[in-house]
Amino acid sequence: MLLEYLGLGLLAFHFAEPAYYYSYIKKHCCNLPQGDEDIHPSISVIIPTYNERDNIRRKLRNVLDNYSLDKLEIIIVDSSTDGTYEEIQKEIATLNLKNVRLIREDKRRGKIYAVREGIKSASNNIVIITDADAFWEGSVIDAVKILRGNVGAVSCIKKATTQLENNYRDFYNIIRLGESSIYSTPIFHGEFTAFRKDVLKPEEIPNAGADDSTIATLVSLKGYRAICSDKVIATEIVPKGFDYFSWKIRRGSHLIRHFIRFLGKVIKSNNAKFRKIFLEETFLHLINPWLLILGLVFIGLSNLVLFAVLIALALVGLFLPPINKLLRAWLSNQFFLILSQLYAMRGEVLAWKKQKKY
């Protein structure tokens, strides 16, 4: 009986605590800083590439279409083996681009090394890091105009090329915008991560995964705001099949290690607003998924009938509108967070096997 009550309590807390946080966050969304209409800053866009031959032409044109050419510098740091480098050279020649610099790496060392190399080479104070397989919509100028005063970094909101991932992103984007409205979010996006070099220098960024969220957290620990803005929406190409599982686990494990890496520093910091948000996200990513597992295990050990009823209700909910969208997004995310934690125990992996994206 005790195990049954404990299991029910864990399940109740697993769902109730995030629901309360989401409702709290939604109330504060979306009172975000606005930029100065009179400024048009010069920017350096860094694109790390590894075997992106099929995407790089579209990516280059996407960046060029979204900012004034006389205010734009593009730095591509490439370690490809599939002809991406040559494809970039052709595109530079075809478009007669004078504002694109191409850096060739001798060997692949991982995204963070390419990012740091690009930042060091950037001539402008405002730097944007972006993935080669992500494409922007909206107003980049309105996003970078926010980078002034106490705002040190800006990221985008996201949508994906699959419905399952978008089910998750719909709620995820509101949380990022709500946290940004309160103060800062500790989670940024590799599709669009903009920051000021006078706030954060490349040598301060550690050789670790989750470079985007690392930048957000380092900026916040310095007393500046790191916010997501709905001025830019990035579309990410999502892998299919087994590559989707590998992709989710890779990203999740980097984020898990990110929260563990910065937990002590955030607890010791004097930034109470950011500390509260960071600790909540740490709980949601590291602890809360296990409450679901433990709750089900305890109920299964103590009351098989109740266990079967709960599983049946969950299965019905997966196909019953309107809760099916939320339930599918939530349960799949808990599954991947647990696998990501287990994978993160292997240590830091900077250069991953390339997943196929369609």
N, C-alpha and C positions, 0 to 999 in steps of 0.2 A: 504493500500500500504506500509506503514511504517513497519507494522508487517511482511509483506511478505519479504521485503528487509532484515529486521533484522534476520528473520528465515534463509534465504539463506546465510547470512553472518555467522551465527553461524554454520550452516552445513559445509560451506566451511572451516571455521577455524578448526572445529572438525576433518576433514579429512586431511587438509593441514599441520597442525602443527606436528602431529605425523609422517606424511610422510616425512617431512623435517628432523625431528629428526632421523628417521630410516636411511635415506640416509646419514646423517652426521655420524651416528654411524657406518654404514657399511663401510664407507671410512677408519675408524680408526681400523677396525677389520682385522686381529687379531694379533697385535704386543704385545705378552704377555711375561712376565718374564720367563726365563728358569732356571731350577735348576742346582746345581753343580753335575756333574757326579760321583764325588768321594765320596759323602756322602750317607748313607743309615740309616736314623734316626729310632729310636725306636718309636713306636706309641701305643696309647691306643684307642681302638675303643669302643664306648659306644652305646649299642643298647637298647633303652627303649621299653618294650613290654607290650601290653595289648591284650589278647586274639588273639595271633598269632600262635596258635598250628599248623595250616596248612602251615605256612611260615617259622617257625624258623629253622628247619633243613636245608632247602635250603639256608636260609640267613647265617647261621653259616658257612656252607661249601663255600659259595660265598666269605665271608670275608677271610677264611683260605686259599683259592686258590689264593688270590690276594696280599698276603704279606708274607715275610719270617717269619716263625714261631718263630725263635729266637729273632726277633725284634718286636713281636706282643703281645699285651695284649688286651683281650676282656673282657668288663664289661657289663653284662646284668642286667638291672634293671627292675624287673617284678612285675606287679600288677594284673595278669590275674586271671580269674575264670573258664577258659575252659580247664585246663590241660597243658597250655604252660610251666609252671614251671617244671612239671614232664617230659615233652618232652625234655626240655633242659638238665635236669639231665641225662636222658637216652643217649642223644647224646654225652654229655661230657664223660660218661662212655664208650660208644661204640668206640669213637675215642681216648680215653685215653688222653684227653686234660688237660694239666697242666697250660695253659696260659689263661684259662677262669674263670672269677669270676662271681658268680651269687648272686645278691642282691634281696631279697624278700621284697617288700613293704607291710605294713599291710593293706593299703587301697589305692585305686586309687585316686590320687590328680591331675593328669594331666601330660603331657609330660615334662613340664619345671622343675617340681620337680625331676622327674627321671633323667633328663639331669644334673641338678646341683649336684645331689647325685653321679652320675657317674663321673663327672669332679673332684669332691673332692676326690674320691677314686683312680683316675688315677695316676699311678706312673711315666708316661712319660710327657715330656713337650708338645709334639704334640698330640692333642686329635682329634679324628674324631667322630662326632655324625652321626648316620645313622638310618633310619627307618627300621623296621623289614620286611616290604613288598617291599623294594627297592633292586635292584640287580645291581652290578657294572660290567662294561666292561672297558677295557683299562688298563692303567698303574697307579695304586695307588702310586707306588714309585715315578714316575715322577711328580705326583701332589704334594706330600708332600715335595719333594726336593725344591719346590719353596718357602717353608715356611722358609725364612731366610732374613736377611737384613731388608728392609722396607716393606716386605710382611708379614702380620700378620695372614691372613686367606685365605683359598682357598675352593671353592665349585666346583661342577660338572656342566655339561650340562645334559639335560634330554630328554628322549623320553618316550612315553606312550604306553599303550596296546590298545588304540582306535585311529582311524583315525582322528576323530574330534579334540581330544586333541592334536594330532601330528600336525595338521594344524596350531594350535596356537603355539606349541613349536618350529616349524621350524623358525618362526620369532623371537620368544622370546629368543631363544638361541643366535642368532646373536646380539641382543641388550645386553644381559648379557656379551658376549665376547667383544663387542665394548666398553661398559662402563668400563670394566676391563682393556682394552688397554689404555684408556684415563687416568684412575686413579683407581677408585673403583666402584663396583656396590652395591647399598643398598639392593639388593634382593639376598638372598642365598637359598639353597635347603636342606631340611631335609634329603634327600637321601644321601648326602655327604657334611658335613660341617666340615672342618678341621681348627684348629687354634692353636696358641701358648699360653700356659698358662703363659708364662712370659710377654705376651702382655695383656691378658685378664684373670681375675680371676673369679671363679664361683659366688662369692658374688656380682660381678658387673652386672650380668645378672638379669634383673627384672623378677618377677613372672608374666609373660604375654605370650600371644601367639606369633607366628612367632619368635620362639627362634633363628632360622637360620638367618633370616634377621636382627634380633636384634644384633646378634654377628657381622655380617658384618658392621653394622652401628656404633656400639661401637668401633670396631677396627679402622674404618676410622676416627672417631672423635678423636682418640688418635694419629692420624698422620701416621698410617700404611695403607697399601693397603689391600683391601679385594677383591679378584678377583675370577671370574669363569674361569675354565680351561677346555679345550677340551681333556685333558689327561684322564679324567674319564667321562664316559657316564653312567648315572643311568637310569634304566628302572623302571617306577612307574606303579603299578597295579591300573587301574582306575575303580571305581565302575560303575555299570550300573543302568539304571532306575532312580527311585526317589533318590536313594542313591548318584547318580552322582550330582544331584542338591544340595543336602545337603553338599556333600564334597566340591564342588566349593564355596558355600556360606561360609562354615566354614573357608576355607583357605583364601578366599577373605576378610572376616571380620577381621581376624587376621592381614592381611597386611594393611588394611585401618587404624586400630587402631595403627599399627606400625608407619605409616607415620605421623599420628596426634601426637603421643607420642614424636617423635624425631624432629618435625618440628622446634620448637623454638630453640633447641640446635644446630641444623644444621645451622640455619640462623645466630646465634651468633658466630659460629665457624670461624676460620681463614682459613679453608681449602676450598679455592675457587673452585677448580676442583670438589671436592666431593659435595660441596654445589650446584653447577650448575646441576649435575646429579640427586641429591636427589630431588631438587625442580621440575625438569622436570618429574620425576617419580611420585611425589606427584600430580602434575597437571594431568598427564595421568590417575591416579587411582581415584582421588577425584573429579576433576572438569570436565574433558573432556567428560565423559559419559553423564553428564547433558546437555552439549551443544547440543548433538544429540537429546535428548528429547525435549529441549526447542525449537530448530530449527524446528522440526517437528510440535510441538504444534502451534507455531506462524504461520507457513505456513498453517496448517490445519484450523486455525481460520480466515485466510485472503483470502485463495485461495484453495478451495477444489479440483479443477481440477489439479492444480499443485501438490497438496498433493498426489492425486491418481496416477499421472504420476511418482512421485518419488518412491512411494511404489511399483508400477509395475516394475520400472527399478531395484529396489532392489531385487524383487522376481525373475526376469529374471537373474540377476547377480548371484544369489545363485546357479543356475544350469548351468551357462555358463562358460566353461573353457576359459582362465586360471584364470579368476578373482574369480571364485566361491570359491576356497580354501581360498584365502585371506579374502573375504567378509564373509564367514561363520565363520572363526576364529575371525574376528574383531567384528562382530555384536553380536555373542554369548558372547564374553568377555565383551562387554559394558553392556549387559543385566545382567550378573552375578555381575559386579562391582556395579551396582546400587542396586541390591538386597543385596549385601554384606554391602554396606553403611547403608542401612536401618536396617539390622540385627545387625551391629556393635553398633547401638545406644542402644542396650540392655545392653551393658557393656561387660567386659571381661569374656569369657567362656573358662576355662582351660581343663575341662574334658567333652568331647563330646560323644554322642552316637556313638558306633562303626559302621562304614559302611561296608557292605559286598563287598568284591572285588573278582573278578574272573580271 
